């Protein structure tokens, strides 16, 4: 994760920064790290921000391209990132810009019941 943070490419949107770097895992898989600095607030606020961001990542994991180390750096406060839906929207925009989001095909086959 240290290498991804220092050498990885960066994409930012609002209170989040995404740094990503291809990894050499076999089979390809993603590894995640979430960082919230002391400027984000006290320990309760920092842990809440990290929980919210991890939950958004968990929801997006099936749609992401495999084989990357991703580090999400939180620069904002709880006011800027109040819930996982806001974090998810920011992450979707950043992942699209980075080219790491792959659309998942619909399971229902396009037919209505």
Phi, psi and omega in degrees: 000328179297321180293318179298322181290322184273324186249349185288162176283150185241142172224134180233153177204110179062233185277004182241147173233131177251125173243131184222149183208133177298143177246172184252032181286145180228113001290159182301132176209159179265148173235139187239148171220139179236128184235131174231119182280175183291341178289347180282346180133194179287181184297325179295315179294318179298316180294324177296315179300318179293319178298314181298317181291319178297321179296319177295320177297319180300321179290329183270347185308315181295339182266001185262148175292137184272156174102029182229150167262125182238131176239124177255121180254124181264122180253344186266185180252179179298330178295325181277337183225071188285336183210174184289335179292319177295317178297320180298316180298317178296316180295321179300314180298317181292318181295325176295316179297326180278349181077025183258359182258124180246126180294136179271130180295148179293141184274337187279355177078007176083007180257142176266148181290000000 
